[in-house]
Amino acid sequence: MRRAWIFGGLLLASAGGAFAVLGQGSPPPAPVAAPSGAVGVGALGRVEPASRIRRLAPAQEGLRIHRLMVTEGSQVTEGQILAEFQDAGLKDAALAQAEAQLAQAEARLARTRAAGRPSDITAQRARIEALRNAEANARREAERAERLERSGAGAEATAERTRFAANRARAERAEAEAALETLLSPRAEDLALAVAERDAAAAALARARVEADQARLRSPIAGTVLRILVREGERATADGVLEVADLSRLDVVAEIFETDLSRLSIGAMAEVVIPGESRRVAARVREIGWQVRRTVQGSTDPVAAVDARTVEVRLTLAPEAIPLLARRSNMQVQVAIRPAGAP
């Protein structure tokens, strides 16, 4: 037992000496200092026209393409007709009919406002003058017959007939004057009806114009036709008919991690690495997105982030990059954004 205790003590003593020697020969490493100065941001991005790629579709899904007026690569202007659908002819006929109905309604309104033609008004005034003379003559005959009746020289029946003739002449004259008033100024209800008919025809024409315009596909911007999705004779689907974009200005849309946003600023310079090209292209940060999106990484790297959250940042490419990337929309590139304040 005593030998065992002595042997254990020797082991402890030798271990302590070894620890002391090692402690004196290898001091603990000094902490590594953090790099001074701002750090830039690197990310993957894609090439995209500044106007975005517009996928054009008809107002109503399922319409058959009657005629395509462009091909892939065609240069188009804003408002140019790119395609016609199968109902274009029918909508054009409806538009022509609506235009004719509006013309008829406006003519009826003008006639109602004018009330009567000048010749009708002149004829009516002449008729009124004749009726006034006839009324005056009938009134004199009635007065004469009444005097003869009171003196006993005339018959009561004759006086009664002359009074009736005088009343009838007065009624005819009043009726003619009322007709002249109608010719000179239309009735309010007739005018209101004519105005309502005109407004209804105008509304129908506006609708017909919209429907005729929807029977044609127009370009919302000036640019280039990138891809045609539906050909003549095929039906348009929810995927649209064709894609158009303005290639005169190009962007790079970079996916920046939310933790790197504090190192970005509008106007910061950047360099874009294009696969297969030896030179780098300059770019400038133009827009920083307003929404953080959840991005699921498909990488097989075990240390890669599998639930990253990123923000879209748009960078305007330098003009010299346009000839190089005009036909490379959606191409993946690498982006190196310089820190804020860096030249």
C-alpha positions in Angstrom: 0.0 0.0 0.0 2.8 2.4 0.9 4.5 1.8 -2.5 1.2 2.7 -4.3 0.9 6.0 -2.5 4.6 6.9 -3.3 4.1 6.0 -7.0 1.0 8.2 -7.3 2.8 11.1 -5.7 5.5 10.9 -8.2 3.0 10.9 -11.1 1.3 14.0 -9.8 4.6 15.8 -9.3 5.8 15.0 -12.9 2.4 16.1 -14.3 2.6 19.4 -12.4 6.1 20.0 -13.7 5.1 19.3 -17.2 2.2 21.7 -17.0 4.5 24.4 -15.6 6.9 24.0 -18.5 4.2 24.1 -21.1 2.6 27.1 -19.6 5.9 29.0 -19.7 6.7 28.0 -23.3 3.4 28.6 -25.1 1.4 31.7 -24.0 -2.3 32.0 -25.0 -2.9 33.5 -28.5 -3.7 37.2 -28.7 -7.3 38.1 -29.9 -7.5 39.0 -33.6 -8.4 42.6 -34.3 -11.5 43.4 -36.4 -10.7 44.9 -39.7 -11.1 48.6 -39.8 -13.1 50.5 -42.4 -16.5 49.8 -44.0 -17.2 46.5 -45.7 -19.0 46.1 -49.1 -21.8 43.7 -50.0 -21.7 40.8 -52.4 -24.7 39.1 -53.8 -26.2 37.2 -56.8 -28.4 39.1 -59.2 -30.2 38.8 -62.5 -30.3 41.1 -65.5 -33.7 42.8 -66.1 -34.9 45.7 -68.2 -35.5 48.8 -66.2 -39.1 48.9 -67.6 -39.6 45.3 -66.4 -40.7 42.6 -68.8 -44.3 43.2 -69.6 -46.4 40.0 -70.3 -49.4 41.2 -72.3 -52.7 39.4 -72.2 -56.2 40.1 -73.5 -59.0 41.4 -71.3 -60.8 38.1 -71.7 -59.1 34.8 -71.5 -59.7 32.2 -74.2 -59.9 34.6 -77.2 -58.4 33.2 -80.4 -55.6 35.1 -82.0 -56.7 36.2 -85.5 -53.6 38.0 -86.6 -50.1 38.7 -85.2 -48.5 41.9 -86.4 -45.1 41.5 -84.9 -42.3 38.9 -84.5 -39.7 38.3 -81.8 -37.2 41.1 -81.9 -39.6 43.6 -83.5 -39.2 47.2 -82.3 -42.6 48.6 -81.3 -43.9 52.0 -80.2 -46.3 52.9 -77.3 -49.9 52.2 -78.3 -48.9 50.1 -81.4 -51.3 47.2 -82.2 -49.5 44.0 -81.8 -52.2 41.4 -82.4 -55.9 41.2 -83.2 -58.4 38.7 -81.7 -61.1 36.8 -83.4 -63.9 39.2 -82.4 -62.3 42.3 -83.8 -64.6 42.4 -86.9 -67.7 42.0 -84.8 -66.6 44.7 -82.4 -65.9 47.1 -85.3 -69.4 46.6 -86.7 -70.9 47.3 -83.3 -68.8 50.5 -83.1 -70.0 51.7 -86.5 -73.6 51.0 -85.4 -73.2 52.9 -82.2 -71.7 55.9 -84.1 -74.8 55.9 -86.4 -77.2 55.7 -83.5 -75.5 58.7 -81.8 -75.8 60.7 -85.0 -79.5 59.9 -85.1 -80.0 60.9 -81.5 -78.1 64.2 -82.0 -80.3 65.0 -85.1 -83.5 64.3 -83.1 -82.2 66.6 -80.3 -81.4 69.4 -82.8 -84.8 69.1 -84.4 -86.5 69.2 -80.9 -84.5 72.2 -79.9 -85.3 74.0 -83.2 -89.0 73.1 -82.6 -90.2 73.9 -86.2 -88.7 74.7 -89.6 -88.9 78.4 -90.7 -91.4 77.5 -93.5 -93.7 75.8 -91.0 -93.6 78.8 -88.7 -94.4 81.2 -91.6 -97.3 79.0 -92.7 -98.7 78.8 -89.2 -98.6 82.5 -88.7 -100.4 83.0 -92.0 -103.1 80.5 -90.8 -103.5 82.4 -87.5 -104.0 85.6 -89.4 -106.7 84.0 -91.6 -108.4 82.6 -88.5 -108.4 85.9 -86.8 -110.1 87.5 -89.8 -112.7 84.6 -89.9 -113.2 85.1 -86.1 -113.9 88.8 -86.5 -116.3 88.2 -89.4 -118.2 85.5 -87.4 -118.4 87.8 -84.4 -119.9 90.6 -86.5 -122.5 88.2 -87.9 -123.4 87.0 -84.5 -123.9 90.6 -83.2 -126.1 91.5 -86.2 -128.2 88.4 -85.7 -128.7 89.2 -82.0 -129.8 92.8 -82.8 -132.3 91.5 -85.4 -133.6 88.9 -82.8 -134.2 91.6 -80.2 -136.1 93.8 -82.7 -138.2 90.9 -83.7 -137.0 91.0 -87.4 -134.7 87.9 -87.0 -135.2 84.3 -86.0 -133.8 82.9 -82.7 -132.3 79.9 -84.6 -130.3 82.2 -86.9 -128.8 84.1 -83.9 -127.9 80.8 -82.3 -126.1 79.5 -85.4 -124.1 82.7 -85.7 -123.0 82.6 -82.0 -121.8 79.0 -82.5 -119.9 80.0 -85.6 -118.2 82.8 -83.7 -117.2 80.6 -80.8 -115.8 78.0 -83.1 -113.7 80.6 -85.0 -112.3 81.8 -81.7 -111.4 78.2 -80.6 -109.6 77.5 -84.0 -107.6 80.7 -83.6 -106.5 79.8 -80.1 -105.5 76.3 -81.2 -103.4 77.7 -84.0 -101.7 80.1 -81.7 -100.8 77.3 -79.3 -99.4 75.3 -82.2 -97.2 78.3 -83.2 -95.9 78.5 -79.6 -94.9 74.8 -79.9 -93.1 75.5 -83.1 -91.3 78.4 -81.6 -90.2 76.6 -78.3 -90.3 72.9 -77.6 -91.9 71.4 -74.6 -89.6 70.8 -71.6 -90.5 67.1 -71.5 -89.8 66.6 -75.2 -86.4 68.3 -74.8 -85.5 66.3 -71.8 -86.4 63.0 -73.6 -84.3 64.0 -76.6 -81.3 64.8 -74.4 -81.6 61.5 -72.5 -81.7 59.6 -75.8 -78.6 61.5 -77.0 -76.7 60.7 -73.7 -77.6 57.0 -73.9 -76.4 56.8 -77.4 -73.1 58.5 -76.4 -72.6 56.0 -73.5 -73.2 53.1 -75.9 -70.7 54.5 -78.3 -68.1 54.9 -75.6 -68.6 51.3 -74.5 -68.4 50.1 -78.2 -65.1 51.9 -78.5 -63.6 50.3 -75.4 -64.8 46.8 -76.6 -63.3 47.4 -80.1 -60.0 48.5 -78.5 -60.0 45.4 -76.3 -60.3 43.2 -79.4 -56.7 44.4 -80.2 -53.5 44.0 -78.2 -51.5 47.2 -77.9 -48.1 47.8 -76.5 -48.0 49.8 -73.3 -44.5 51.0 -73.9 -41.9 51.5 -76.6 -39.5 48.6 -76.7 -38.7 45.2 -78.2 -40.8 42.0 -78.5 -38.9 39.5 -76.4 -41.0 36.4 -76.8 -44.3 35.3 -78.4 -46.3 32.8 -76.4 -49.3 32.3 -78.6 -49.5 32.0 -82.4 -52.2 32.8 -84.9 -55.2 30.4 -84.5 -54.4 29.6 -80.9 -56.3 30.7 -77.9 -54.8 33.1 -75.4 -54.3 31.7 -71.9 -53.6 33.2 -68.5 -49.8 33.1 -69.4 -50.5 35.9 -71.9 -49.7 36.4 -75.6 -46.3 37.9 -75.8 -43.6 39.7 -73.7 -42.2 43.2 -74.4 -39.6 45.3 -72.7 -37.6 48.5 -73.2 -34.0 47.4 -73.6 -32.6 50.9 -73.8 -32.0 50.8 -70.0 -31.0 47.7 -68.1 -30.9 46.8 -64.4 -29.4 44.2 -62.2 -31.8 42.9 -59.5 -29.7 41.7 -56.6 -31.0 39.7 -53.7 -29.4 41.3 -50.6 -29.6 39.6 -47.1 -31.6 41.7 -44.7 -28.6 41.9 -42.3 -26.6 43.7 -45.0 -29.1 46.5 -45.7 -27.4 48.8 -43.2 -24.4 48.9 -45.4 -26.3 50.0 -48.5 -27.3 53.5 -49.7 -28.9 54.9 -52.8 -26.2 55.9 -55.3 -23.6 53.5 -54.1 -21.3 52.2 -56.9 -21.0 48.5 -57.7 -19.3 46.1 -60.1 -21.1 43.3 -62.0 -19.3 40.1 -63.0 -20.8 38.6 -66.1 -20.2 34.9 -66.7 -18.0 34.3 -69.7 -16.8 37.9 -69.8 -13.3 39.1 -68.6 -14.2 42.7 -67.9 -16.5 43.9 -65.1 -19.4 46.3 -65.7 -20.1 49.3 -63.5 -23.5 49.8 -61.9 -25.2 52.1 -59.4 -27.8 51.4 -56.7 -31.0 53.0 -57.8 -33.8 51.4 -55.6 -33.9 49.5 -52.4 -36.9 47.3 -51.9 -39.6 47.9 -49.3 -40.3 44.3 -48.4 -38.2 41.5 -46.9 -39.0 38.2 -48.6 -38.4 34.7 -47.4 -36.0 32.9 -49.7 -35.6 29.1 -49.5 -32.1 28.2 -50.7 -31.8 25.1 -52.9 -28.1 24.7 -52.2 -26.6 21.4 -51.1 -24.0 23.2 -49.0 -24.5 22.0 -45.4 -23.5 25.4 -44.0 -25.6 27.5 -46.4 -28.6 29.4 -45.0 -31.8 27.4 -45.6 -34.2 30.1 -44.6 -32.7 33.4 -45.7 -34.5 36.6 -45.9 -33.6 39.0 -48.6 -34.6 42.4 -50.1 -34.5 43.2 -53.8 -32.1 45.9 -54.7 -32.1 47.4 -58.2 -28.8 48.7 -59.8 -28.7 50.6 -63.0 -26.1 49.3 -65.4 -23.7 51.6 -67.2 -24.7 52.4 -70.8 -21.7 50.4 -72.2 -23.3 47.2 -70.8 -26.5 47.5 -72.9 -25.0 46.1 -76.2 -23.5 43.2 -74.1 -26.6 42.3 -72.1 -29.5 43.4 -74.3 -30.3 39.8 -75.3 -29.6 38.3 -71.8 -32.6 39.2 -69.7 -32.8 37.0 -66.5 -29.2 36.0 -66.8 -27.5 35.4 -63.4 -24.6 37.7 -62.5 -22.5 38.4 -59.5 -22.7 41.9 -57.8 -20.1 43.5 -55.6 -21.5 46.7 -54.0 -19.0 49.1 -52.5 -19.6 50.4 -49.0 -21.4 53.6 -48.5 -19.2 56.6 -49.1 -16.6 54.7 -51.1 -15.7 56.2 -54.5 
